Amino acid sequence: MKNIYLCPHCGANLNPSVKIVLVAIHRGRRGLILLSPMPGNYKFICDRSLADSMDVGDLVKFQCPVCSADLTAPRDKEFAELHLAASGRSPRRVQFSRRYGTHATFVISDGEIAAYGDDADEFPQKNFFGV
Ligand SMILES: [Zn+2]
């Protein structure tokens, strides 16, 4: 079943093909970044000059490529947030760490949180306050 990621602000489909397409902003550089639609897969493709400027631990800002809204999660600035629609399910929220090299993703639905990534354990507060 295909996961469809949506901008929480304008509702645009952010993975019209396979990869999720976002704008990444870091140290004044802007570029397109392609992310895997599989939660827990942290392989990404982005503009080389942008990738070269990122060091582990740096906070990266993500924007919607359609409406340019800041995708930082409203209740947790360490994370970016997208909406995830799949047929036969109610929409969920997906939050992933904005820190380069921090592998933590949370898929949040009504009363339920699924954690992905090696570093998800570092965010135990998600289990209590993330919803
Ligand atoms: Zn948007």
Boltz pocket constraint, residues with backbone or C-beta under 6 A from the ligand:
constraints:
  - pocket:
      binder: B
      contacts: [[A, 7], [A, 8], [A, 9], [A, 10], [A, 11], [A, 12], [A, 64], [A, 65], [A, 66], [A, 67], [A, 68], [A, 69]]
      max_distance: 6.0
